[in-house]
Amino acid sequence: MKDLILYIAKALVDNPEQVEINEVAGEKSTILELKVAESDRGKIIGKEGRIIKAIRIIVNSASAKLDKRTNVEIVE
């Protein structure tokens, strides 16, 4: 999952070298914290949150196939 989000995020932003993902594993779910440059945050969120919603849908679909639960959060 981490590689999938990293690939998508780097394709969307102007500063791909500043994209970082931190994985926090819990008992029932995994949280992926996405950190991008301040100027690129709007590009990841998108108009009315459409892009981040699409990323979350893709990750949820991929993790459902693996019988896991994954959440994506944007960290400032």
PQR file with spaces between the fields and no chain letter, atoms N, CA, C, O and H, PARSE charges and radii, in Angstrom:
ATOM       1  N    MET     1       0.822   -1.200    0.000 -0.4000 1.5000
ATOM       2  CA   MET     1       0.000    0.000    0.000 -0.0000 2.0000
ATOM       3  C    MET     1       0.862    1.259    0.000  0.5500 1.7000
ATOM       4  O    MET     1       0.558    2.246   -0.670 -0.5500 1.4000
ATOM       5  N    LYS     2       1.933    1.196    0.761 -0.4000 1.5000
ATOM       6  CA   LYS     2       2.812    2.359    0.893 -0.0000 2.0000
ATOM       7  C    LYS     2       3.384    2.757   -0.471  0.5500 1.7000
ATOM       8  O    LYS     2       3.442    3.942   -0.800 -0.5500 1.4000
ATOM       9  H    LYS     2       2.181    0.394    1.305  0.4000 1.0000
ATOM      10  N    ASP     3       3.800    1.779   -1.248 -0.4000 1.5000
ATOM      11  CA   ASP     3       4.361    2.055   -2.565 -0.0000 2.0000
ATOM      12  C    ASP     3       3.321    2.615   -3.523  0.5500 1.7000
ATOM      13  O    ASP     3       3.631    3.471   -4.352 -0.5500 1.4000
ATOM      14  H    ASP     3       3.753    0.817   -0.980  0.4000 1.0000
ATOM      15  N    LEU     4       2.100    2.136   -3.411 -0.4000 1.5000
ATOM      16  CA   LEU     4       1.007    2.608   -4.259 -0.0000 2.0000
ATOM      17  C    LEU     4       0.734    4.089   -4.016  0.5500 1.7000
ATOM      18  O    LEU     4       0.630    4.868   -4.964 -0.5500 1.4000
ATOM      19  H    LEU     4       1.849    1.441   -2.738  0.4000 1.0000
ATOM      20  N    ILE     5       0.618    4.474   -2.754 -0.4000 1.5000
ATOM      21  CA   ILE     5       0.359    5.884   -2.429 -0.0000 2.0000
ATOM      22  C    ILE     5       1.537    6.756   -2.817  0.5500 1.7000
ATOM      23  O    ILE     5       1.354    7.867   -3.316 -0.5500 1.4000
ATOM      24  H    ILE     5       0.702    3.842   -1.984  0.4000 1.0000
ATOM      25  N    LEU     6       2.741    6.262   -2.592 -0.4000 1.5000
ATOM      26  CA   LEU     6       3.939    7.019   -2.947 -0.0000 2.0000
ATOM      27  C    LEU     6       3.981    7.289   -4.451  0.5500 1.7000
ATOM      28  O    LEU     6       4.320    8.393   -4.876 -0.5500 1.4000
ATOM      29  H    LEU     6       2.890    5.360   -2.187  0.4000 1.0000
ATOM      30  N    TYR     7       3.642    6.292   -5.248 -0.4000 1.5000
ATOM      31  CA   TYR     7       3.630    6.443   -6.699 -0.0000 2.0000
ATOM      32  C    TYR     7       2.589    7.479   -7.138  0.5500 1.7000
ATOM      33  O    TYR     7       2.878    8.339   -7.970 -0.5500 1.4000
ATOM      34  H    TYR     7       3.367    5.394   -4.904  0.4000 1.0000
ATOM      35  N    ILE     8       1.394    7.392   -6.583 -0.4000 1.5000
ATOM      36  CA   ILE     8       0.317    8.316   -6.952 -0.0000 2.0000
ATOM      37  C    ILE     8       0.654    9.737   -6.520  0.5500 1.7000
ATOM      38  O    ILE     8       0.485   10.678   -7.296 -0.5500 1.4000
ATOM      39  H    ILE     8       1.160    6.693   -5.907  0.4000 1.0000
ATOM      40  N    ALA     9       1.129    9.899   -5.290 -0.4000 1.5000
ATOM      41  CA   ALA     9       1.418   11.226   -4.754 -0.0000 2.0000
ATOM      42  C    ALA     9       2.550   11.906   -5.521  0.5500 1.7000
ATOM      43  O    ALA     9       2.471   13.100   -5.809 -0.5500 1.4000
ATOM      44  H    ALA     9       1.266    9.135   -4.660  0.4000 1.0000
ATOM      45  N    LYS    10       3.595   11.162   -5.851 -0.4000 1.5000
ATOM      46  CA   LYS    10       4.720   11.757   -6.585 -0.0000 2.0000
ATOM      47  C    LYS    10       4.308   12.204   -7.981  0.5500 1.7000
ATOM      48  O    LYS    10       4.873   13.159   -8.515 -0.5500 1.4000
ATOM      49  H    LYS    10       3.659   10.192   -5.616  0.4000 1.0000
ATOM      50  N    ALA    11       3.340   11.534   -8.574 -0.4000 1.5000
ATOM      51  CA   ALA    11       2.864   11.909   -9.901 -0.0000 2.0000
ATOM      52  C    ALA    11       2.033   13.190   -9.864  0.5500 1.7000
ATOM      53  O    ALA    11       1.929   13.883  -10.877 -0.5500 1.4000
ATOM      54  H    ALA    11       2.881   10.758   -8.141  0.4000 1.0000
ATOM      55  N    LEU    12       1.445   13.513   -8.719 -0.4000 1.5000
ATOM      56  CA   LEU    12       0.542   14.659   -8.620 -0.0000 2.0000
ATOM      57  C    LEU    12       1.223   15.971   -8.216  0.5500 1.7000
ATOM      58  O    LEU    12       0.738   17.045   -8.570 -0.5500 1.4000
ATOM      59  H    LEU    12       1.530   12.950   -7.897  0.4000 1.0000
ATOM      60  N    VAL    13       2.327   15.903   -7.487 -0.4000 1.5000
ATOM      61  CA   VAL    13       2.911   17.102   -6.889 -0.0000 2.0000
ATOM      62  C    VAL    13       4.042   17.679   -7.735  0.5500 1.7000
ATOM      63  O    VAL    13       4.566   17.024   -8.636 -0.5500 1.4000
ATOM      64  H    VAL    13       2.722   15.031   -7.199  0.4000 1.0000
ATOM      65  N    ASP    14       4.406   18.932   -7.419 -0.4000 1.5000
ATOM      66  CA   ASP    14       5.530   19.595   -8.094 -0.0000 2.0000
ATOM      67  C    ASP    14       6.874   19.231   -7.467  0.5500 1.7000
ATOM      68  O    ASP    14       7.904   19.264   -8.140 -0.5500 1.4000
ATOM      69  H    ASP    14       3.981   19.465   -6.687  0.4000 1.0000
ATOM      70  N    ASN    15       6.867   18.883   -6.177 -0.4000 1.5000
ATOM      71  CA   ASN    15       8.097   18.544   -5.460 -0.0000 2.0000
ATOM      72  C    ASN    15       8.041   17.078   -4.998  0.5500 1.7000
ATOM      73  O    ASN    15       7.791   16.818   -3.821 -0.5500 1.4000
ATOM      74  H    ASN    15       6.030   18.856   -5.630  0.4000 1.0000
ATOM      75  N    PRO    16       8.269   16.124   -5.904 -0.5600 1.5000
ATOM      76  CA   PRO    16       8.129   14.714   -5.530  0.2800 2.0000
ATOM      77  C    PRO    16       9.163   14.244   -4.510  0.5500 1.7000
ATOM      78  O    PRO    16       8.944   13.245   -3.825 -0.5500 1.4000
ATOM      79  N    GLU    17      10.284   14.953   -4.402 -0.4000 1.5000
ATOM      80  CA   GLU    17      11.302   14.542   -3.440 -0.0000 2.0000
ATOM      81  C    GLU    17      10.894   14.819   -1.993  0.5500 1.7000
ATOM      82  O    GLU    17      11.505   14.281   -1.069 -0.5500 1.4000
ATOM      83  H    GLU    17      10.461   15.765   -4.958  0.4000 1.0000
ATOM      84  N    GLN    18       9.873   15.649   -1.782 -0.4000 1.5000
ATOM      85  CA   GLN    18       9.415   15.973   -0.441 -0.0000 2.0000
ATOM      86  C    GLN    18       8.219   15.124    0.012  0.5500 1.7000
ATOM      87  O    GLN    18       7.655   15.368    1.078 -0.5500 1.4000
ATOM      88  H    GLN    18       9.377   16.086   -2.532  0.4000 1.0000
ATOM      89  N    VAL    19       7.840   14.142   -0.784 -0.4000 1.5000
ATOM      90  CA   VAL    19       6.732   13.259   -0.417 -0.0000 2.0000
ATOM      91  C    VAL    19       7.256   12.209    0.551  0.5500 1.7000
ATOM      92  O    VAL    19       8.231   11.516    0.262 -0.5500 1.4000
ATOM      93  H    VAL    19       8.298   13.943   -1.650  0.4000 1.0000
ATOM      94  N    GLU    20       6.601   12.097    1.704 -0.4000 1.5000
ATOM      95  CA   GLU    20       6.982   11.109    2.712 -0.0000 2.0000
ATOM      96  C    GLU    20       5.737   10.368    3.176  0.5500 1.7000
ATOM      97  O    GLU    20       4.655   10.947    3.269 -0.5500 1.4000
ATOM      98  H    GLU    20       5.809   12.660    1.940  0.4000 1.0000
ATOM      99  N    ILE    21       5.901    9.088    3.465 -0.4000 1.5000
ATOM     100  CA   ILE    21       4.794    8.281    3.973 -0.0000 2.0000
ATOM     101  C    ILE    21       5.273    7.551    5.218  0.5500 1.7000
ATOM     102  O    ILE    21       6.305    6.880    5.206 -0.5500 1.4000
ATOM     103  H    ILE    21       6.780    8.618    3.390  0.4000 1.0000
ATOM     104  N    ASN    22       4.504    7.694    6.295 -0.4000 1.5000
ATOM     105  CA   ASN    22       4.791    7.014    7.540 -0.0000 2.0000
ATOM     106  C    ASN    22       3.678    6.007    7.792  0.5500 1.7000
ATOM     107  O    ASN    22       2.497    6.350    7.738 -0.5500 1.4000
ATOM     108  H    ASN    22       3.665    8.239    6.305  0.4000 1.0000
ATOM     109  N    GLU    23       4.056    4.774    8.066 -0.4000 1.5000
ATOM     110  CA   GLU    23       3.075    3.716    8.271 -0.0000 2.0000
ATOM     111  C    GLU    23       2.957    3.405    9.762  0.5500 1.7000
ATOM     112  O    GLU    23       3.937    3.051   10.418 -0.5500 1.4000
ATOM     113  H    GLU    23       5.015    4.496    8.110  0.4000 1.0000
ATOM     114  N    VAL    24       1.742    3.545   10.279 -0.4000 1.5000
ATOM     115  CA   VAL    24       1.464    3.240   11.682 -0.0000 2.0000
ATOM     116  C    VAL    24       0.546    2.022   11.716  0.5500 1.7000
ATOM     117  O    VAL    24      -0.624    2.098   11.340 -0.5500 1.4000
ATOM     118  H    VAL    24       0.946    3.832    9.746  0.4000 1.0000
ATOM     119  N    ALA    25       1.086    0.916   12.168 -0.4000 1.5000
ATOM     120  CA   ALA    25       0.325   -0.334   12.175 -0.0000 2.0000
ATOM     121  C    ALA    25      -0.366   -0.510   13.513  0.5500 1.7000
ATOM     122  O    ALA    25       0.260   -0.383   14.566 -0.5500 1.4000
ATOM     123  H    ALA    25       2.036    0.854   12.474  0.4000 1.0000
ATOM     124  N    GLY    26      -1.646   -0.799   13.471 -0.4000 1.5000
ATOM     125  CA   GLY    26      -2.426   -1.107   14.658 -0.0000 2.0000
ATOM     126  C    GLY    26      -2.848   -2.560   14.641  0.5500 1.7000
ATOM     127  O    GLY    26      -2.437   -3.324   13.767 -0.5500 1.4000
ATOM     128  H    GLY    26      -2.155   -0.902   12.615  0.4000 1.0000
ATOM     129  N    GLU    27      -3.670   -2.944   15.606 -0.4000 1.5000
ATOM     130  CA   GLU    27      -4.125   -4.332   15.666 -0.0000 2.0000
ATOM     131  C    GLU    27      -5.083   -4.676   14.536  0.5500 1.7000
ATOM     132  O    GLU    27      -4.969   -5.736   13.919 -0.5500 1.4000
ATOM     133  H    GLU    27      -4.004   -2.324   16.316  0.4000 1.0000
ATOM     134  N    LYS    28      -6.027   -3.782   14.265 -0.4000 1.5000
ATOM     135  CA   LYS    28      -7.044   -4.074   13.257 -0.0000 2.0000
ATOM     136  C    LYS    28      -6.854   -3.305   11.955  0.5500 1.7000
ATOM     137  O    LYS    28      -7.367   -3.716   10.914 -0.5500 1.4000
ATOM     138  H    LYS    28      -6.120   -2.922   14.766  0.4000 1.0000
ATOM     139  N    SER    29      -6.121   -2.195   12.001 -0.4000 1.5000
ATOM     140  CA   SER    29      -5.973   -1.389   10.795 -0.0000 2.0000
ATOM     141  C    SER    29      -4.587   -0.755   10.736  0.5500 1.7000
ATOM     142  O    SER    29      -3.830   -0.759   11.706 -0.5500 1.4000
ATOM     143  H    SER    29      -5.703   -1.861   12.847  0.4000 1.0000
ATOM     144  N    THR    30      -4.291   -0.218    9.575 -0.4000 1.5000
ATOM     145  CA   THR    30      -3.036    0.472    9.334 -0.0000 2.0000
ATOM     146  C    THR    30      -3.354    1.892    8.907  0.5500 1.7000
ATOM     147  O    THR    30      -4.248    2.116    8.091 -0.5500 1.4000
ATOM     148  H    THR    30      -4.906   -0.214    8.787  0.4000 1.0000
ATOM     149  N    ILE    31      -2.622    2.851    9.458 -0.4000 1.5000
ATOM     150  CA   ILE    31      -2.790    4.249    9.073 -0.0000 2.0000
ATOM     151  C    ILE    31      -1.550    4.667    8.296  0.5500 1.7000
ATOM     152  O    ILE    31      -0.423    4.500    8.763 -0.5500 1.4000
ATOM     153  H    ILE    31      -1.896    2.669   10.120  0.4000 1.0000
ATOM     154  N    LEU    32      -1.772    5.207    7.118 -0.4000 1.5000
ATOM     155  CA   LEU    32      -0.684    5.728    6.303 -0.0000 2.0000
ATOM     156  C    LEU    32      -0.754    7.251    6.349  0.5500 1.7000
ATOM     157  O    LEU    32      -1.724    7.853    5.890 -0.5500 1.4000
ATOM     158  H    LEU    32      -2.687    5.343    6.739  0.4000 1.0000
ATOM     159  N    GLU    33       0.285    7.862    6.907 -0.4000 1.5000
ATOM     160  CA   GLU    33       0.340    9.317    7.032 -0.0000 2.0000
ATOM     161  C    GLU    33       1.139    9.879    5.863  0.5500 1.7000
ATOM     162  O    GLU    33       2.325    9.588    5.714 -0.5500 1.4000
ATOM     163  H    GLU    33       1.073    7.373    7.280  0.4000 1.0000
ATOM     164  N    LEU    34       0.489   10.675    5.049 -0.4000 1.5000
ATOM     165  CA   LEU    34       1.089   11.252    3.854 -0.0000 2.0000
ATOM     166  C    LEU    34       1.519   12.680    4.144  0.5500 1.7000
ATOM     167  O    LEU    34       0.712   13.501    4.576 -0.5500 1.4000
ATOM     168  H    LEU    34      -0.475   10.912    5.170  0.4000 1.0000
ATOM     169  N    LYS    35       2.790   12.975    3.906 -0.4000 1.5000
ATOM     170  CA   LYS    35       3.316   14.319    4.140 -0.0000 2.0000
ATOM     171  C    LYS    35       3.898   14.837    2.832  0.5500 1.7000
ATOM     172  O    LYS    35       4.750   14.190    2.222 -0.5500 1.4000
ATOM     173  H    LYS    35       3.446   12.307    3.555  0.4000 1.0000
ATOM     174  N    VAL    36       3.428   16.020    2.402 -0.4000 1.5000
ATOM     175  CA   VAL    36       3.914   16.656    1.183 -0.0000 2.0000
ATOM     176  C    VAL    36       4.314   18.092    1.508  0.5500 1.7000
ATOM     177  O    VAL    36       4.066   18.577    2.611 -0.5500 1.4000
ATOM     178  H    VAL    36       2.735   16.545    2.897  0.4000 1.0000
ATOM     179  N    ALA    37       4.929   18.764    0.552 -0.4000 1.5000
ATOM     180  CA   ALA    37       5.319   20.153    0.733 -0.0000 2.0000
ATOM     181  C    ALA    37       4.077   21.021    0.923  0.5500 1.7000
ATOM     182  O    ALA    37       2.995   20.690    0.439 -0.5500 1.4000
ATOM     183  H    ALA    37       5.132   18.370   -0.345  0.4000 1.0000
ATOM     184  N    GLU    38       4.244   22.112    1.619 -0.4000 1.5000
ATOM     185  CA   GLU    38       3.130   23.025    1.912 -0.0000 2.0000
ATOM     186  C    GLU    38       2.441   23.485    0.626  0.5500 1.7000
ATOM     187  O    GLU    38       1.214   23.575    0.572 -0.5500 1.4000
ATOM     188  H    GLU    38       5.123   22.381    2.013  0.4000 1.0000
ATOM     189  N    SER    39       3.226   23.772   -0.398 -0.4000 1.5000
ATOM     190  CA   SER    39       2.656   24.271   -1.655 -0.0000 2.0000
ATOM     191  C    SER    39       1.926   23.181   -2.441  0.5500 1.7000
ATOM     192  O    SER    39       1.115   23.492   -3.313 -0.5500 1.4000
ATOM     193  H    SER    39       4.222   23.699   -0.355  0.4000 1.0000
ATOM     194  N    ASP    40       2.201   21.920   -2.148 -0.4000 1.5000
ATOM     195  CA   ASP    40       1.584   20.805   -2.875 -0.0000 2.0000
ATOM     196  C    ASP    40       0.375   20.214   -2.168  0.5500 1.7000
ATOM     197  O    ASP    40      -0.285   19.329   -2.714 -0.5500 1.4000
ATOM     198  H    ASP    40       2.860   21.667   -1.440  0.4000 1.0000
ATOM     199  N    ARG    41       0.078   20.678   -0.984 -0.4000 1.5000
ATOM     200  CA   ARG    41      -1.017   20.091   -0.208 -0.0000 2.0000
ATOM     201  C    ARG    41      -2.352   20.224   -0.935  0.5500 1.7000
ATOM     202  O    ARG    41      -3.164   19.299   -0.908 -0.5500 1.4000
ATOM     203  H    ARG    41       0.614   21.396   -0.541  0.4000 1.0000
ATOM     204  N    GLY    42      -2.586   21.356   -1.580 -0.4000 1.5000
ATOM     205  CA   GLY    42      -3.834   21.562   -2.317 -0.0000 2.0000
ATOM     206  C    GLY    42      -3.979   20.618   -3.501  0.5500 1.7000
ATOM     207  O    GLY    42      -5.090   20.228   -3.859 -0.5500 1.4000
ATOM     208  H    GLY    42      -1.927   22.107   -1.602  0.4000 1.0000
ATOM     209  N    LYS    43      -2.858   20.252   -4.103 -0.4000 1.5000
ATOM     210  CA   LYS    43      -2.911   19.335   -5.240 -0.0000 2.0000
ATOM     211  C    LYS    43      -3.271   17.918   -4.799  0.5500 1.7000
ATOM     212  O    LYS    43      -3.926   17.182   -5.537 -0.5500 1.4000
ATOM     213  H    LYS    43      -1.955   20.568   -3.812  0.4000 1.0000
ATOM     214  N    ILE    44      -2.849   17.547   -3.618 -0.4000 1.5000
ATOM     215  CA   ILE    44      -3.185   16.216   -3.098 -0.0000 2.0000
ATOM     216  C    ILE    44      -4.646   16.178   -2.644  0.5500 1.7000
ATOM     217  O    ILE    44      -5.339   15.182   -2.851 -0.5500 1.4000
ATOM     218  H    ILE    44      -2.317   18.145   -3.019  0.4000 1.0000
ATOM     219  N    ILE    45      -5.109   17.266   -2.025 -0.4000 1.5000
ATOM     220  CA   ILE    45      -6.491   17.302   -1.538 -0.0000 2.0000
ATOM     221  C    ILE    45      -7.457   17.447   -2.709  0.5500 1.7000
ATOM     222  O    ILE    45      -8.459   16.737   -2.778 -0.5500 1.4000
ATOM     223  H    ILE    45      -4.546   18.075   -1.857  0.4000 1.0000
ATOM     224  N    GLY    46      -7.164   18.354   -3.621 -0.4000 1.5000
ATOM     225  CA   GLY    46      -8.017   18.547   -4.781 -0.0000 2.0000
ATOM     226  C    GLY    46      -9.234   19.392   -4.475  0.5500 1.7000
ATOM     227  O    GLY    46      -9.509   19.723   -3.322 -0.5500 1.4000
ATOM     228  H    GLY    46      -6.349   18.931   -3.565  0.4000 1.0000
ATOM     229  N    LYS    47      -9.949   19.732   -5.514 -0.4000 1.5000
ATOM     230  CA   LYS    47     -11.160   20.546   -5.363 -0.0000 2.0000
ATOM     231  C    LYS    47     -12.216   19.743   -4.619  0.5500 1.7000
ATOM     232  O    LYS    47     -12.597   18.649   -5.036 -0.5500 1.4000
ATOM     233  H    LYS    47      -9.726   19.464   -6.451  0.4000 1.0000
ATOM     234  N    GLU    48     -12.679   20.306   -3.512 -0.4000 1.5000
ATOM     235  CA   GLU    48     -13.674   19.674   -2.635 -0.0000 2.0000
ATOM     236  C    GLU    48     -13.215   18.302   -2.125  0.5500 1.7000
ATOM     237  O    GLU    48     -14.045   17.461   -1.781 -0.5500 1.4000
ATOM     238  H    GLU    48     -12.370   21.195   -3.174  0.4000 1.0000
ATOM     239  N    GLY    49     -11.903   18.075   -2.076 -0.4000 1.5000
ATOM     240  CA   GLY    49     -11.376   16.817   -1.544 -0.0000 2.0000
ATOM     241  C    GLY    49     -11.508   15.635   -2.477  0.5500 1.7000
ATOM     242  O    GLY    49     -11.423   14.491   -2.030 -0.5500 1.4000
ATOM     243  H    GLY    49     -11.228   18.758   -2.356  0.4000 1.0000
ATOM     244  N    ARG    50     -11.709   15.873   -3.740 -0.4000 1.5000
ATOM     245  CA   ARG    50     -11.962   14.774   -4.677 -0.0000 2.0000
ATOM     246  C    ARG    50     -10.756   13.870   -4.884  0.5500 1.7000
ATOM     247  O    ARG    50     -10.906   12.652   -4.982 -0.5500 1.4000
ATOM     248  H    ARG    50     -11.778   16.802   -4.103  0.4000 1.0000
ATOM     249  N    ILE    51      -9.559   14.454   -4.954 -0.4000 1.5000
ATOM     250  CA   ILE    51      -8.373   13.638   -5.229 -0.0000 2.0000
ATOM     251  C    ILE    51      -8.032   12.752   -4.039  0.5500 1.7000
ATOM     252  O    ILE    51      -7.752   11.567   -4.219 -0.5500 1.4000
ATOM     253  H    ILE    51      -9.438   15.443   -4.875  0.4000 1.0000
ATOM     254  N    ILE    52      -8.049   13.301   -2.826 -0.4000 1.5000
ATOM     255  CA   ILE    52      -7.742   12.476   -1.653 -0.0000 2.0000
ATOM     256  C    ILE    52      -8.816   11.416   -1.447  0.5500 1.7000
ATOM     257  O    ILE    52      -8.515   10.315   -0.985 -0.5500 1.4000
ATOM     258  H    ILE    52      -8.277   14.264   -2.679  0.4000 1.0000
ATOM     259  N    LYS    53     -10.056   11.730   -1.780 -0.4000 1.5000
ATOM     260  CA   LYS    53     -11.117   10.713   -1.691 -0.0000 2.0000
ATOM     261  C    LYS    53     -10.845    9.576   -2.667  0.5500 1.7000
ATOM     262  O    LYS    53     -11.035    8.407   -2.334 -0.5500 1.4000
ATOM     263  H    LYS    53     -10.301   12.624   -2.156  0.4000 1.0000
ATOM     264  N    ALA    54     -10.401    9.920   -3.875 -0.4000 1.5000
ATOM     265  CA   ALA    54     -10.096    8.898   -4.878 -0.0000 2.0000
ATOM     266  C    ALA    54      -8.917    8.038   -4.435  0.5500 1.7000
ATOM     267  O    ALA    54      -8.927    6.822   -4.626 -0.5500 1.4000
ATOM     268  H    ALA    54     -10.246   10.870   -4.146  0.4000 1.0000
ATOM     269  N    ILE    55      -7.901    8.665   -3.843 -0.4000 1.5000
ATOM     270  CA   ILE    55      -6.758    7.910   -3.337 -0.0000 2.0000
ATOM     271  C    ILE    55      -7.210    6.952   -2.240  0.5500 1.7000
ATOM     272  O    ILE    55      -6.790    5.795   -2.203 -0.5500 1.4000
ATOM     273  H    ILE    55      -7.893    9.653   -3.688  0.4000 1.0000
ATOM     274  N    ARG    56      -8.065    7.439   -1.352 -0.4000 1.5000
ATOM     275  CA   ARG    56      -8.563    6.583   -0.262 -0.0000 2.0000
ATOM     276  C    ARG    56      -9.387    5.413   -0.794  0.5500 1.7000
ATOM     277  O    ARG    56      -9.300    4.305   -0.265 -0.5500 1.4000
ATOM     278  H    ARG    56      -8.406    8.378   -1.382  0.4000 1.0000
ATOM     279  N    ILE    57     -10.179    5.649   -1.827 -0.4000 1.5000
ATOM     280  CA   ILE    57     -10.982    4.578   -2.424 -0.0000 2.0000
ATOM     281  C    ILE    57     -10.077    3.513   -3.043  0.5500 1.7000
ATOM     282  O    ILE    57     -10.323    2.318   -2.881 -0.5500 1.4000
ATOM     283  H    ILE    57     -10.250    6.549   -2.257  0.4000 1.0000
ATOM     284  N    ILE    58      -9.039    3.941   -3.745 -0.4000 1.5000
ATOM     285  CA   ILE    58      -8.104    3.001   -4.356 -0.0000 2.0000
ATOM     286  C    ILE    58      -7.409    2.162   -3.293  0.5500 1.7000
ATOM     287  O    ILE    58      -7.291    0.944   -3.433 -0.5500 1.4000
ATOM     288  H    ILE    58      -8.839    4.912   -3.877  0.4000 1.0000
ATOM     289  N    VAL    59      -6.947    2.819   -2.224 -0.4000 1.5000
ATOM     290  CA   VAL    59      -6.246    2.108   -1.152 -0.0000 2.0000
ATOM     291  C    VAL    59      -7.189    1.154   -0.427  0.5500 1.7000
ATOM     292  O    VAL    59      -6.805    0.029   -0.107 -0.5500 1.4000
ATOM     293  H    VAL    59      -7.043    3.808   -2.110  0.4000 1.0000
ATOM     294  N    ASN    60      -8.417    1.594   -0.166 -0.4000 1.5000
ATOM     295  CA   ASN    60      -9.379    0.720    0.502 -0.0000 2.0000
ATOM     296  C    ASN    60      -9.712   -0.498   -0.347  0.5500 1.7000
ATOM     297  O    ASN    60      -9.855   -1.602    0.179 -0.5500 1.4000
ATOM     298  H    ASN    60      -8.728    2.508   -0.425  0.4000 1.0000
ATOM     299  N    SER    61      -9.835   -0.307   -1.639 -0.4000 1.5000
ATOM     300  CA   SER    61     -10.125   -1.429   -2.532 -0.0000 2.0000
ATOM     301  C    SER    61      -8.971   -2.422   -2.570  0.5500 1.7000
ATOM     302  O    SER    61      -9.179   -3.634   -2.523 -0.5500 1.4000
ATOM     303  H    SER    61      -9.719    0.590   -2.066  0.4000 1.0000
ATOM     304  N    ALA    62      -7.756   -1.896   -2.654 -0.4000 1.5000
ATOM     305  CA   ALA    62      -6.584   -2.766   -2.703 -0.0000 2.0000
ATOM     306  C    ALA    62      -6.383   -3.502   -1.377  0.5500 1.7000
ATOM     307  O    ALA    62      -6.010   -4.675   -1.369 -0.5500 1.4000
ATOM     308  H    ALA    62      -7.587   -0.911   -2.692  0.4000 1.0000
ATOM     309  N    SER    63      -6.628   -2.823   -0.264 -0.4000 1.5000
ATOM     310  CA   SER    63      -6.438   -3.473    1.034 -0.0000 2.0000
ATOM     311  C    SER    63      -7.560   -4.465    1.344  0.5500 1.7000
ATOM     312  O    SER    63      -7.351   -5.421    2.091 -0.5500 1.4000
ATOM     313  H    SER    63      -6.931   -1.870   -0.271  0.4000 1.0000
ATOM     314  N    ALA    64      -8.741   -4.246    0.777 -0.4000 1.5000
ATOM     315  CA   ALA    64      -9.845   -5.186    0.984 -0.0000 2.0000
ATOM     316  C    ALA    64      -9.529   -6.541    0.356  0.5500 1.7000
ATOM     317  O    ALA    64      -9.937   -7.580    0.876 -0.5500 1.4000
ATOM     318  H    ALA    64      -8.911   -3.469    0.170  0.4000 1.0000
ATOM     319  N    LYS    65      -8.817   -6.527   -0.742 -0.4000 1.5000
ATOM     320  CA   LYS    65      -8.413   -7.785   -1.373 -0.0000 2.0000
ATOM     321  C    LYS    65      -7.470   -8.575   -0.482  0.5500 1.7000
ATOM     322  O    LYS    65      -7.420   -9.803   -0.548 -0.5500 1.4000
ATOM     323  H    LYS    65      -8.486   -5.683   -1.164  0.4000 1.0000
ATOM     324  N    LEU    66      -6.714   -7.854    0.361 -0.4000 1.5000
ATOM     325  CA   LEU    66      -5.768   -8.496    1.272 -0.0000 2.0000
ATOM     326  C    LEU    66      -6.375   -8.749    2.644  0.5500 1.7000
ATOM     327  O    LEU    66      -5.672   -9.162    3.567 -0.5500 1.4000
ATOM     328  H    LEU    66      -6.754   -6.857    0.415  0.4000 1.0000
ATOM     329  N    ASP    67      -7.688   -8.501    2.787 -0.4000 1.5000
ATOM     330  CA   ASP    67      -8.402   -8.644    4.060 -0.0000 2.0000
ATOM     331  C    ASP    67      -7.802   -7.788    5.156  0.5500 1.7000
ATOM     332  O    ASP    67      -7.671   -8.227    6.299 -0.5500 1.4000
ATOM     333  H    ASP    67      -8.258   -8.166    2.037  0.4000 1.0000
ATOM     334  N    LYS    68      -7.437   -6.563    4.807 -0.4000 1.5000
ATOM     335  CA   LYS    68      -6.899   -5.596    5.774 -0.0000 2.0000
ATOM     336  C    LYS    68      -7.668   -4.303    5.651  0.5500 1.7000
ATOM     337  O    LYS    68      -8.412   -4.096    4.692 -0.5500 1.4000
ATOM     338  H    LYS    68      -7.543   -6.205    3.879  0.4000 1.0000
ATOM     339  N    ARG    69      -7.485   -3.426    6.636 -0.4000 1.5000
ATOM     340  CA   ARG    69      -8.128   -2.123    6.624 -0.0000 2.0000
ATOM     341  C    ARG    69      -7.032   -1.058    6.685  0.5500 1.7000
ATOM     342  O    ARG    69      -6.172   -1.093    7.565 -0.5500 1.4000
ATOM     343  H    ARG    69      -6.881   -3.594    7.415  0.4000 1.0000
ATOM     344  N    THR    70      -7.070   -0.115    5.745 -0.4000 1.5000
ATOM     345  CA   THR    70      -6.034    0.910    5.657 -0.0000 2.0000
ATOM     346  C    THR    70      -6.688    2.278    5.527  0.5500 1.7000
ATOM     347  O    THR    70      -7.626    2.457    4.750 -0.5500 1.4000
ATOM     348  H    THR    70      -7.769   -0.087    5.030  0.4000 1.0000
ATOM     349  N    ASN    71      -6.187    3.237    6.291 -0.4000 1.5000
ATOM     350  CA   ASN    71      -6.654    4.615    6.225 -0.0000 2.0000
ATOM     351  C    ASN    71      -5.507    5.502    5.762  0.5500 1.7000
ATOM     352  O    ASN    71      -4.350    5.262    6.106 -0.5500 1.4000
ATOM     353  H    ASN    71      -5.425    3.091    6.922  0.4000 1.0000
ATOM     354  N    VAL    72      -5.830    6.523    4.984 -0.4000 1.5000
ATOM     355  CA   VAL    72      -4.849    7.493    4.518 -0.0000 2.0000
ATOM     356  C    VAL    72      -5.166    8.842    5.128  0.5500 1.7000
ATOM     357  O    VAL    72      -6.297    9.321    5.044 -0.5500 1.4000
ATOM     358  H    VAL    72      -6.770    6.718    4.704  0.4000 1.0000
ATOM     359  N    GLU    73      -4.155    9.459    5.749 -0.4000 1.5000
ATOM     360  CA   GLU    73      -4.317   10.776    6.345 -0.0000 2.0000
ATOM     361  C    GLU    73      -3.223   11.696    5.830  0.5500 1.7000
ATOM     362  O    GLU    73      -2.103   11.260    5.565 -0.5500 1.4000
ATOM     363  H    GLU    73      -3.237    9.070    5.818  0.4000 1.0000
ATOM     364  N    ILE    74      -3.560   12.979    5.689 -0.4000 1.5000
ATOM     365  CA   ILE    74      -2.565   13.970    5.294 -0.0000 2.0000
ATOM     366  C    ILE    74      -2.060   14.648    6.556  0.5500 1.7000
ATOM     367  O    ILE    74      -2.844   15.153    7.359 -0.5500 1.4000
ATOM     368  H    ILE    74      -4.470   13.334    5.904  0.4000 1.0000
ATOM     369  N    VAL    75      -0.749   14.653    6.722 -0.4000 1.5000
ATOM     370  CA   VAL    75      -0.112   15.221    7.902 -0.0000 2.0000
ATOM     371  C    VAL    75       0.525   16.543    7.521  0.5500 1.7000
ATOM     372  O    VAL    75       1.145   16.668    6.465 -0.5500 1.4000
ATOM     373  H    VAL    75      -0.112   14.242    6.070  0.4000 1.0000
ATOM     374  N    GLU    76       0.365   17.531    8.396 -0.4000 1.5000
ATOM     375  CA   GLU    76       0.974   18.832    8.126 -0.0000 2.0000
ATOM     376  C    GLU    76       2.406   18.874    8.584  0.5500 1.7000
ATOM     377  O    GLU    76       3.073   19.898    8.434 -0.5500 1.4000
ATOM     378  H    GLU    76      -0.139   17.429    9.253  0.4000 1.0000
